[in-house]
Amino acid sequence: MAKIAMPTVPEGERWHDLDRALTRRRQLGTAGAMSPRTIAADDDWTVADVLCTSGPDDHPFEEQHARYAIAIVLAGSFQYRSPLGPVLMTPGSLMLGNSGQSFECGHAHGDGDRCVSFWFAPDYFERLSADAGVRRVGGRFTVPRLPPLRTLSPLVTRAALGLASPGETPWDELGVTLAASAVRLSAGMSPDRRGSPLNTEARVAQAVRTIDRHPATAWRLARLAGAARLSPYHFLRTFTQLTGVTPHQYVLRSRLRAAAVRLVRESGTVIDIALDCGFGDLSNFTRAFRAEFGVSPRRYRRER
């Protein structure tokens, strides 16, 4: 039986606790650090709310995955480097790590991030991989990241909602579903070991952080490209290469995840939430929401 920890994370938006931790760090003048808080655990798995307050002035250092790792990025961005290649981690994406694998995380382009991280015992994870129909040596990941794909949006949103009520969330079921989805999706991807100039990566990372904080803003390609001091063509190409999705897809999924969280946490009408999250009318919102989550907004709210 899973051992559920008592709630340790106060209810609030995904940036709230991170901003508070960053403010406390600045007041104390301490170095950035990673603070994992265990939410639930069993013999074969652990899930934690992980706040990291590191920034550009903190030097990344090499670590090692003791278990298989899948981290759902909820806020902030960071650079993740492993033997599978370097990638930029952004909200909605999954960081993947193999047991025994060395890795390095850095925050050259901004302060802090927040993740819900799952760690799986090797035997348990390899059984899950085999049961999911993925027959690779040891069930190991071959890519370091999954981008913010439509298939992942329901899982990312469930994890974000779970932080508000960790004792009521079936983390064991979410972990199994997450692991199965990650191994299936990653099995069809090839590692991309191309790097990008740091100044270009920094501009995309800043765009990601701005979108994530203000998803309802009318973000257009020309506006984002202008803020990044890149041509629309180069911004579109670089953004897609670094995040794994186009700017339009990224903005749309940020809005839909924000709307899904609000539908469950708040009592406002569906149309008010849709408009607040940047959608022009209810029909467009309902159509996009159903495509992303498989059900209508009203049904999503009713079933959560």
Secondary structure, DSSP 8 states (H G I E B T S, - for coil): --EE----S-S--TTHHHHHHHHHHHHHT----EEEEEEEE-SSEEEEEEEE---TTS---EEE-SSEEEEEEEEE-EEEEETTEEEEE-TT-EEEE-TT-EEEEE-TTSS-EEEEEEEE-HHHHHHHHHHTT---GGG--SSSEE---GGGHHHHHHHHHHTTSGGGS-HHHHHHHHHHHHHHHHHT---------HHHHHHHHHHHHHHHH-TTS---HHHHHHHHTS-HHHHHHHHHHHHSS-HHHHHHHHHHHHHHHHHHH--S-HHHHHHHTT-SSHHHHHHHHHHHHSS-HHHHHHH-
